Amino acid sequence: MTAALDHLVDLLDLESLEVDLYRGFSPDEQRIRVFGGQVAAQALVAAGRTVADGIGAERPVHSLHAYFLRPGDPKTPILYQVDRIRDGRSFTTRRVAAIQKGEAIFHLSASFHVHEDGVSHQSPMPEAPDPETLPTWTEAMAPYAEMLGDWYSRPRPIDVRHIGGPVRTSPVSTAEQRPPSHQVWLRADGKLPDDPLLHACMVAYASDMTLLDTIMLPHGLIWTEGTQASLDHAMWFHRPFRADEWLLYDQHSPSASGARGLATGTIFTREGALAVSVVQEGLIRTGIRTKI
């Protein structure tokens, strides 16, 4: 396991303060606000902990729905309060509030389901080049190292390989306009323990890294322009997977209007199994950066 991945695993190992109350921290990365994938992953850890100690770890998460309510402060610990909504024979439901300075910054609802046999079908995996043939993030972003500053040299826990070149680097005025879709291969940058909840949390973390890019591509927006932020996030976990093995993240944006954009994603294992579906709406404001 790389040092960056080891640090992320530590961040997901929440401190237990009381029954159904946990505390998490953010990495010292000089961010303006807490990364949405981090708070979603930590909230899912908190929810999953109460399932494991109450019913058993044989109930993996099958869906989550979340709202980003306020920008999180990276310098302040986050409290995760779990509400045990329901413990049924087949399904377990949890609600989690992430709190800073007495205010909720994030809400998550998650459902866990015992394994059952039933009908099965899926959309086919799209064609994509092998991840080993693609440049690493550092290699792909080398021409933009000066523009990215410390962001370029920062160790990364998730290995991301862009298909078709890096995104959000050049405004449309200087680059060819691109359709609202792109693909990346991703995996945790090292070997993870055999804990299905940890693997689900890793993918929840990674799923928020590139999805808003899909909305921005046709408009030539880069991250230094305007305001972009996740508003809500939903995931459905269909089939088993490992987050430390290559996963293809196929992303599309069907619509953007009213300063909001919608993006969808499907995550496939390298063997072609549809593992996860993702939907997110983001705030997309152009011009001078503004408060959310």
C-alpha atoms as a printed R data frame, in Angstrom:
    type eleno elety resid chain resno       x       y       z
1   ATOM     1    CA   MET     A     1   0.000   0.000   0.000
2   ATOM     2    CA   THR     A     2   1.359   3.434  -0.906
3   ATOM     3    CA   ALA     A     3   1.714   6.090   1.781
4   ATOM     4    CA   ALA     A     4  -1.127   8.126   0.212
5   ATOM     5    CA   LEU     A     5  -3.495   5.152   0.201
6   ATOM     6    CA   ASP     A     6  -2.455   4.183   3.723
7   ATOM     7    CA   HIS     A     7  -3.320   7.723   4.837
8   ATOM     8    CA   LEU     A     8  -6.745   7.529   3.164
9   ATOM     9    CA   VAL     A     9  -7.458   4.195   4.869
10  ATOM    10    CA   ASP     A    10  -6.564   5.861   8.184
11  ATOM    11    CA   LEU     A    11  -8.948   8.740   7.422
12  ATOM    12    CA   LEU     A    12 -11.735   6.224   6.831
13  ATOM    13    CA   ASP     A    13 -11.039   4.524  10.169
14  ATOM    14    CA   LEU     A    14 -13.337   6.835  12.114
15  ATOM    15    CA   GLU     A    15 -12.956   7.466  15.820
16  ATOM    16    CA   SER     A    16 -15.866   6.097  17.851
17  ATOM    17    CA   LEU     A    17 -17.007   8.692  20.412
18  ATOM    18    CA   GLU     A    18 -20.267   7.186  21.624
19  ATOM    19    CA   VAL     A    19 -22.936   4.782  20.386
20  ATOM    20    CA   ASP     A    20 -23.739   5.802  16.785
21  ATOM    21    CA   LEU     A    21 -21.433   8.844  16.985
22  ATOM    22    CA   TYR     A    22 -18.118   8.987  15.126
23  ATOM    23    CA   ARG     A    23 -15.449  11.576  14.370
24  ATOM    24    CA   GLY     A    24 -13.476  11.962  11.166
25  ATOM    25    CA   PHE     A    25 -10.696  14.232   9.994
26  ATOM    26    CA   SER     A    26  -9.553  15.712   6.677
27  ATOM    27    CA   PRO     A    27  -6.080  15.546   5.147
28  ATOM    28    CA   ASP     A    28  -3.843  18.608   5.278
29  ATOM    29    CA   GLU     A    29  -4.060  19.448   1.572
30  ATOM    30    CA   GLN     A    30  -4.788  23.197   1.686
31  ATOM    31    CA   ARG     A    31  -8.253  22.666   0.199
32  ATOM    32    CA   ILE     A    32 -10.859  25.428   0.186
33  ATOM    33    CA   ARG     A    33 -13.496  22.944   1.354
34  ATOM    34    CA   VAL     A    34 -13.703  19.277   2.285
35  ATOM    35    CA   PHE     A    35 -13.649  16.977  -0.747
36  ATOM    36    CA   GLY     A    36 -17.140  15.598  -1.273
37  ATOM    37    CA   GLY     A    37 -15.944  12.062  -1.929
38  ATOM    38    CA   GLN     A    38 -14.209  12.054   1.436
39  ATOM    39    CA   VAL     A    39 -17.270  13.032   3.478
40  ATOM    40    CA   ALA     A    40 -19.433  10.559   1.521
41  ATOM    41    CA   ALA     A    41 -16.961   7.738   2.151
42  ATOM    42    CA   GLN     A    42 -16.632   8.568   5.836
43  ATOM    43    CA   ALA     A    43 -20.407   8.769   6.260
44  ATOM    44    CA   LEU     A    44 -20.752   5.359   4.624
45  ATOM    45    CA   VAL     A    45 -18.143   3.981   7.032
46  ATOM    46    CA   ALA     A    46 -20.186   5.311   9.951
47  ATOM    47    CA   ALA     A    47 -23.390   3.761   8.597
48  ATOM    48    CA   GLY     A    48 -21.697   0.438   7.873
49  ATOM    49    CA   ARG     A    49 -20.198   0.213  11.350
50  ATOM    50    CA   THR     A    50 -23.681   0.147  12.888
51  ATOM    51    CA   VAL     A    51 -24.768  -2.601  10.487
52  ATOM    52    CA   ALA     A    52 -21.788  -4.798  11.259
53  ATOM    53    CA   ASP     A    53 -22.161  -4.547  15.032
54  ATOM    54    CA   GLY     A    54 -25.945  -4.952  14.990
55  ATOM    55    CA   ILE     A    55 -26.744  -7.584  12.365
56  ATOM    56    CA   GLY     A    56 -23.574  -8.804  10.739
57  ATOM    57    CA   ALA     A    57 -21.170  -7.893   7.982
58  ATOM    58    CA   GLU     A    58 -22.936 -10.202   5.510
59  ATOM    59    CA   ARG     A    59 -25.204  -7.289   4.531
60  ATOM    60    CA   PRO     A    60 -23.273  -5.204   1.992
61  ATOM    61    CA   VAL     A    61 -24.406  -1.727   1.021
62  ATOM    62    CA   HIS     A    62 -26.603  -1.726  -2.094
63  ATOM    63    CA   SER     A    63 -27.445   1.977  -2.397
64  ATOM    64    CA   LEU     A    64 -26.778   5.418  -1.001
65  ATOM    65    CA   HIS     A    65 -28.355   8.818  -1.536
66  ATOM    66    CA   ALA     A    66 -26.699  11.973  -0.277
67  ATOM    67    CA   TYR     A    67 -26.968  15.762  -0.227
68  ATOM    68    CA   PHE     A    68 -24.089  18.190   0.172
69  ATOM    69    CA   LEU     A    69 -25.616  20.932   2.318
70  ATOM    70    CA   ARG     A    70 -22.733  23.244   3.232
71  ATOM    71    CA   PRO     A    71 -19.052  23.474   2.343
72  ATOM    72    CA   GLY     A    72 -17.031  21.547   4.922
73  ATOM    73    CA   ASP     A    73 -14.068  23.128   6.698
74  ATOM    74    CA   PRO     A    74 -10.970  20.928   6.143
75  ATOM    75    CA   LYS     A    75  -9.404  22.206   9.380
76  ATOM    76    CA   THR     A    76 -12.326  21.172  11.584
77  ATOM    77    CA   PRO     A    77 -13.165  17.552  12.588
78  ATOM    78    CA   ILE     A    78 -16.445  16.178  11.256
79  ATOM    79    CA   LEU     A    79 -18.940  14.429  13.544
80  ATOM    80    CA   TYR     A    80 -21.008  11.629  11.999
81  ATOM    81    CA   GLN     A    81 -24.312  10.949  13.773
82  ATOM    82    CA   VAL     A    82 -25.990   7.688  12.695
83  ATOM    83    CA   ASP     A    83 -29.731   7.165  12.938
84  ATOM    84    CA   ARG     A    84 -30.778   3.499  12.858
85  ATOM    85    CA   ILE     A    85 -33.901   3.819  10.743
86  ATOM    86    CA   ARG     A    86 -34.716   0.134  10.241
87  ATOM    87    CA   ASP     A    87 -33.333  -3.342  10.848
88  ATOM    88    CA   GLY     A    88 -35.409  -5.733   8.767
89  ATOM    89    CA   ARG     A    89 -35.010  -9.373   7.819
90  ATOM    90    CA   SER     A    90 -33.582  -8.497   4.404
91  ATOM    91    CA   PHE     A    91 -32.789  -4.777   4.464
92  ATOM    92    CA   THR     A    92 -31.082  -2.434   6.898
93  ATOM    93    CA   THR     A    93 -31.475   1.333   6.541
94  ATOM    94    CA   ARG     A    94 -29.277   4.017   8.070
95  ATOM    95    CA   ARG     A    95 -29.281   7.804   7.949
96  ATOM    96    CA   VAL     A    96 -26.120   9.792   8.693
97  ATOM    97    CA   ALA     A    97 -25.680  13.507   9.394
98  ATOM    98    CA   ALA     A    98 -22.204  14.979   9.044
99  ATOM    99    CA   ILE     A    99 -21.888  17.932  11.432
100 ATOM   100    CA   GLN     A   100 -19.407  20.771  11.839
101 ATOM   101    CA   LYS     A   101 -19.753  23.689  14.264
102 ATOM   102    CA   GLY     A   102 -23.270  22.603  15.170
103 ATOM   103    CA   GLU     A   103 -24.557  22.560  11.584
104 ATOM   104    CA   ALA     A   104 -25.188  19.697   9.167
105 ATOM   105    CA   ILE     A   105 -22.894  19.875   6.139
106 ATOM   106    CA   PHE     A   106 -23.967  16.562   4.582
107 ATOM   107    CA   HIS     A   107 -26.783  14.013   4.829
108 ATOM   108    CA   LEU     A   108 -26.592  10.408   3.672
109 ATOM   109    CA   SER     A   109 -29.135   7.607   3.553
110 ATOM   110    CA   ALA     A   110 -27.794   4.120   2.932
111 ATOM   111    CA   SER     A   111 -29.446   0.740   2.526
112 ATOM   112    CA   PHE     A   112 -27.856  -2.668   3.124
113 ATOM   113    CA   HIS     A   113 -29.221  -5.933   1.745
114 ATOM   114    CA   VAL     A   114 -28.591  -9.608   2.417
115 ATOM   115    CA   HIS     A   115 -27.497 -11.598  -0.635
116 ATOM   116    CA   GLU     A   116 -30.392 -13.084  -2.590
117 ATOM   117    CA   ASP     A   117 -30.509 -14.945  -5.899
118 ATOM   118    CA   GLY     A   118 -32.728 -13.553  -8.647
119 ATOM   119    CA   VAL     A   119 -32.876 -12.374 -12.244
120 ATOM   120    CA   SER     A   120 -29.737 -10.855 -13.704
121 ATOM   121    CA   HIS     A   121 -28.867  -8.709 -16.724
122 ATOM   122    CA   GLN     A   122 -26.709  -5.672 -17.416
123 ATOM   123    CA   SER     A   123 -25.648  -3.161 -20.043
124 ATOM   124    CA   PRO     A   124 -22.499  -4.208 -21.893
125 ATOM   125    CA   MET     A   125 -19.167  -2.718 -20.938
126 ATOM   126    CA   PRO     A   126 -18.020  -0.106 -23.489
127 ATOM   127    CA   GLU     A   127 -14.783  -0.633 -25.345
128 ATOM   128    CA   ALA     A   128 -11.728   0.994 -23.803
129 ATOM   129    CA   PRO     A   129  -7.952   0.685 -24.112
130 ATOM   130    CA   ASP     A   130  -6.138  -1.267 -21.422
131 ATOM   131    CA   PRO     A   131  -5.178   0.929 -18.462
132 ATOM   132    CA   GLU     A   132  -1.533  -0.132 -18.701
133 ATOM   133    CA   THR     A   133  -1.339   1.520 -22.139
134 ATOM   134    CA   LEU     A   134  -2.420   4.897 -20.755
135 ATOM   135    CA   PRO     A   135  -0.244   7.516 -19.045
136 ATOM   136    CA   THR     A   136  -0.462   7.953 -15.290
137 ATOM   137    CA   TRP     A   137  -2.106  11.102 -13.966
138 ATOM   138    CA   THR     A   138   1.316  12.604 -13.295
139 ATOM   139    CA   GLU     A   139   2.502  11.838 -16.816
140 ATOM   140    CA   ALA     A   140  -0.674  13.183 -18.427
141 ATOM   141    CA   MET     A   141  -0.625  16.379 -16.382
142 ATOM   142    CA   ALA     A   142   3.101  17.087 -16.780
143 ATOM   143    CA   PRO     A   143   2.493  19.874 -19.378
144 ATOM   144    CA   TYR     A   144   0.280  21.631 -16.810
145 ATOM   145    CA   ALA     A   145   2.517  21.158 -13.761
146 ATOM   146    CA   GLU     A   146   3.260  24.860 -13.350
147 ATOM   147    CA   MET     A   147  -0.418  25.775 -13.566
148 ATOM   148    CA   LEU     A   148  -1.375  23.094 -11.023
149 ATOM   149    CA   GLY     A   149   1.337  24.014  -8.514
150 ATOM   150    CA   ASP     A   150   1.347  21.846  -5.358
151 ATOM   151    CA   TRP     A   151  -1.693  19.988  -6.677
152 ATOM   152    CA   TYR     A   152   0.527  18.360  -9.292
153 ATOM   153    CA   SER     A   153   3.125  16.893  -6.919
154 ATOM   154    CA   ARG     A   154   0.676  15.822  -4.206
155 ATOM   155    CA   PRO     A   155   0.647  12.036  -3.547
156 ATOM   156    CA   ARG     A   156  -2.627  10.427  -4.660
157 ATOM   157    CA   PRO     A   157  -4.343   7.389  -3.125
158 ATOM   158    CA   ILE     A   158  -6.328   6.640  -6.313
159 ATOM   159    CA   ASP     A   159  -4.559   5.766  -9.570
160 ATOM   160    CA   VAL     A   160  -6.562   7.473 -12.355
161 ATOM   161    CA   ARG     A   161  -5.859   6.948 -16.065
162 ATOM   162    CA   HIS     A   162  -7.755   9.265 -18.428
163 ATOM   163    CA   ILE     A   163  -8.931   7.892 -21.760
164 ATOM   164    CA   GLY     A   164  -8.639  10.536 -24.468
165 ATOM   165    CA   GLY     A   165  -6.362  12.896 -22.593
166 ATOM   166    CA   PRO     A   166  -6.725  14.937 -19.393
167 ATOM   167    CA   VAL     A   167  -9.722  17.197 -18.853
168 ATOM   168    CA   ARG     A   168 -10.380  20.629 -17.303
169 ATOM   169    CA   THR     A   169  -6.953  21.928 -18.349
170 ATOM   170    CA   SER     A   170  -7.692  24.296 -21.260
171 ATOM   171    CA   PRO     A   171 -10.671  26.638 -21.755
172 ATOM   172    CA   VAL     A   172 -12.760  26.164 -24.881
173 ATOM   173    CA   SER     A   173 -11.279  29.328 -26.353
174 ATOM   174    CA   THR     A   174  -7.920  27.558 -26.699
175 ATOM   175    CA   ALA     A   175  -8.965  23.927 -27.052
176 ATOM   176    CA   GLU     A   176 -11.315  21.847 -29.152
177 ATOM   177    CA   GLN     A   177 -14.809  21.614 -27.706
178 ATOM   178    CA   ARG     A   178 -15.526  18.145 -26.317
179 ATOM   179    CA   PRO     A   179 -18.790  16.213 -25.919
180 ATOM   180    CA   PRO     A   180 -20.191  15.745 -22.391
181 ATOM   181    CA   SER     A   181 -18.725  12.287 -21.830
182 ATOM   182    CA   HIS     A   182 -15.427  10.737 -20.863
183 ATOM   183    CA   GLN     A   183 -13.924   7.606 -19.377
184 ATOM   184    CA   VAL     A   184 -11.238   6.854 -16.826
185 ATOM   185    CA   TRP     A   185  -9.710   3.711 -15.405
186 ATOM   186    CA   LEU     A   186  -9.241   3.916 -11.660
187 ATOM   187    CA   ARG     A   187  -8.118   1.791  -8.733
188 ATOM   188    CA   ALA     A   188  -6.742   2.238  -5.229
189 ATOM   189    CA   ASP     A   189  -2.982   2.691  -5.487
190 ATOM   190    CA   GLY     A   190  -2.076  -0.411  -3.490
191 ATOM   191    CA   LYS     A   191  -3.491  -3.576  -1.957
192 ATOM   192    CA   LEU     A   192  -6.487  -3.176   0.357
193 ATOM   193    CA   PRO     A   193  -7.717  -5.474   3.143
194 ATOM   194    CA   ASP     A   194 -10.534  -7.897   2.264
195 ATOM   195    CA   ASP     A   195 -13.316  -5.727   3.693
196 ATOM   196    CA   PRO     A   196 -16.265  -5.177   1.289
197 ATOM   197    CA   LEU     A   197 -17.353  -2.020   3.156
198 ATOM   198    CA   LEU     A   198 -13.882  -0.494   2.751
199 ATOM   199    CA   HIS     A   199 -13.907  -1.259  -0.985
200 ATOM   200    CA   ALA     A   200 -17.369   0.333  -1.333
201 ATOM   201    CA   CYS     A   201 -16.163   3.407   0.570
202 ATOM   202    CA   MET     A   202 -13.084   3.682  -1.659
203 ATOM   203    CA   VAL     A   203 -15.254   3.684  -4.771
204 ATOM   204    CA   ALA     A   204 -17.606   6.217  -3.169
205 ATOM   205    CA   TYR     A   205 -14.546   8.417  -2.604
206 ATOM   206    CA   ALA     A   206 -13.262   7.956  -6.167
207 ATOM   207    CA   SER     A   207 -16.677   8.381  -7.812
208 ATOM   208    CA   ASP     A   208 -16.704  12.090  -6.956
209 ATOM   209    CA   MET     A   209 -13.265  12.806  -8.430
210 ATOM   210    CA   THR     A   210 -14.123  13.158 -12.130
211 ATOM   211    CA   LEU     A   211 -17.911  13.164 -12.516
212 ATOM   212    CA   LEU     A   212 -18.414  16.946 -12.640
213 ATOM   213    CA   ASP     A   213 -15.787  17.137 -15.388
214 ATOM   214    CA   THR     A   214 -18.351  15.545 -17.687
215 ATOM   215    CA   ILE     A   215 -20.667  18.539 -17.329
216 ATOM   216    CA   MET     A   216 -17.881  21.060 -17.866
217 ATOM   217    CA   LEU     A   217 -16.343  19.586 -21.021
218 ATOM   218    CA   PRO     A   218 -18.693  21.081 -23.675
219 ATOM   219    CA   HIS     A   219 -18.331  24.547 -22.130
220 ATOM   220    CA   GLY     A   220 -14.556  24.720 -21.823
221 ATOM   221    CA   LEU     A   221 -14.699  25.354 -18.075
222 ATOM   222    CA   ILE     A   222 -11.603  24.647 -16.018
223 ATOM   223    CA   TRP     A   223 -11.458  24.414 -12.236
224 ATOM   224    CA   THR     A   224  -9.899  27.862 -11.825
225 ATOM   225    CA   GLU     A   225 -12.966  29.461 -13.427
226 ATOM   226    CA   GLY     A   226 -16.336  29.990 -11.781
227 ATOM   227    CA   THR     A   227 -17.820  27.812  -9.050
228 ATOM   228    CA   GLN     A   228 -18.318  24.064  -9.299
229 ATOM   229    CA   ALA     A   229 -19.574  21.927  -6.427
230 ATOM   230    CA   SER     A   230 -21.427  18.666  -5.873
231 ATOM   231    CA   LEU     A   231 -25.043  19.127  -4.786
232 ATOM   232    CA   ASP     A   232 -26.224  15.545  -4.412
233 ATOM   233    CA   HIS     A   233 -24.857  12.086  -5.096
234 ATOM   234    CA   ALA     A   234 -26.452   8.671  -5.486
235 ATOM   235    CA   MET     A   235 -24.890   5.234  -5.957
236 ATOM   236    CA   TRP     A   236 -26.199   1.714  -6.506
237 ATOM   237    CA   PHE     A   237 -23.892  -1.241  -5.893
238 ATOM   238    CA   HIS     A   238 -24.879  -4.098  -8.196
239 ATOM   239    CA   ARG     A   239 -22.123  -6.717  -8.112
240 ATOM   240    CA   PRO     A   240 -19.014  -7.529  -6.072
241 ATOM   241    CA   PHE     A   241 -15.787  -5.744  -6.950
242 ATOM   242    CA   ARG     A   242 -12.410  -4.835  -5.531
243 ATOM   243    CA   ALA     A   243 -11.409  -1.177  -5.422
244 ATOM   244    CA   ASP     A   244  -7.729  -2.134  -5.688
245 ATOM   245    CA   GLU     A   245  -8.301  -3.702  -9.114
246 ATOM   246    CA   TRP     A   246  -8.887  -1.718 -12.305
247 ATOM   247    CA   LEU     A   247 -12.405  -0.317 -12.727
248 ATOM   248    CA   LEU     A   248 -13.677   1.478 -15.840
249 ATOM   249    CA   TYR     A   249 -15.691   4.615 -15.006
250 ATOM   250    CA   ASP     A   250 -17.861   5.552 -18.011
251 ATOM   251    CA   GLN     A   251 -19.382   9.034 -17.490
252 ATOM   252    CA   HIS     A   252 -21.988  11.094 -19.353
253 ATOM   253    CA   SER     A   253 -23.924  14.329 -18.821
254 ATOM   254    CA   PRO     A   254 -27.438  14.347 -20.319
255 ATOM   255    CA   SER     A   255 -28.292  17.930 -19.320
256 ATOM   256    CA   ALA     A   256 -27.075  21.223 -17.867
257 ATOM   257    CA   SER     A   257 -29.306  24.254 -17.213
258 ATOM   258    CA   GLY     A   258 -30.137  26.802 -14.534
259 ATOM   259    CA   ALA     A   259 -26.569  26.742 -13.107
260 ATOM   260    CA   ARG     A   260 -26.912  23.003 -12.468
261 ATOM   261    CA   GLY     A   261 -25.694  19.998 -14.412
262 ATOM   262    CA   LEU     A   262 -26.504  16.297 -14.211
263 ATOM   263    CA   ALA     A   263 -23.921  13.558 -14.691
264 ATOM   264    CA   THR     A   264 -24.277   9.784 -14.702
265 ATOM   265    CA   GLY     A   265 -21.639   7.096 -14.434
266 ATOM   266    CA   THR     A   266 -21.343   3.337 -14.699
267 ATOM   267    CA   ILE     A   267 -18.415   1.488 -13.152
268 ATOM   268    CA   PHE     A   268 -17.339  -1.846 -14.629
269 ATOM   269    CA   THR     A   269 -14.834  -4.410 -13.446
270 ATOM   270    CA   ARG     A   270 -12.080  -5.256 -15.890
271 ATOM   271    CA   GLU     A   271 -13.885  -8.526 -16.603
272 ATOM   272    CA   GLY     A   272 -16.935  -6.576 -17.806
273 ATOM   273    CA   ALA     A   273 -19.290  -6.841 -14.815
274 ATOM   274    CA   LEU     A   274 -21.380  -3.739 -14.134
275 ATOM   275    CA   ALA     A   275 -20.486  -3.109 -10.492
276 ATOM   276    CA   VAL     A   276 -21.812   0.370  -9.633
277 ATOM   277    CA   SER     A   277 -24.101   3.046 -11.071
278 ATOM   278    CA   VAL     A   278 -23.661   6.704 -10.081
279 ATOM   279    CA   VAL     A   279 -25.744   9.863 -10.556
280 ATOM   280    CA   GLN     A   280 -24.753  13.345  -9.408
281 ATOM   281    CA   GLU     A   281 -26.070  16.871  -9.809
282 ATOM   282    CA   GLY     A   282 -23.558  19.677  -9.572
283 ATOM   283    CA   LEU     A   283 -23.610  23.431  -9.204
284 ATOM   284    CA   ILE     A   284 -21.942  25.002 -12.253
285 ATOM   285    CA   ARG     A   285 -21.546  28.778 -12.072
286 ATOM   286    CA   THR     A   286 -19.423  30.702 -14.539
287 ATOM   287    CA   GLY     A   287 -17.503  33.899 -13.946
288 ATOM   288    CA   ILE     A   288 -16.140  34.984 -10.565
289 ATOM   289    CA   ARG     A   289 -16.106  32.349  -7.827
290 ATOM   290    CA   THR     A   290 -19.050  32.761  -5.460
291 ATOM   291    CA   LYS     A   291 -20.266  31.297  -2.200
292 ATOM   292    CA   ILE     A   292 -22.432  28.206  -2.458
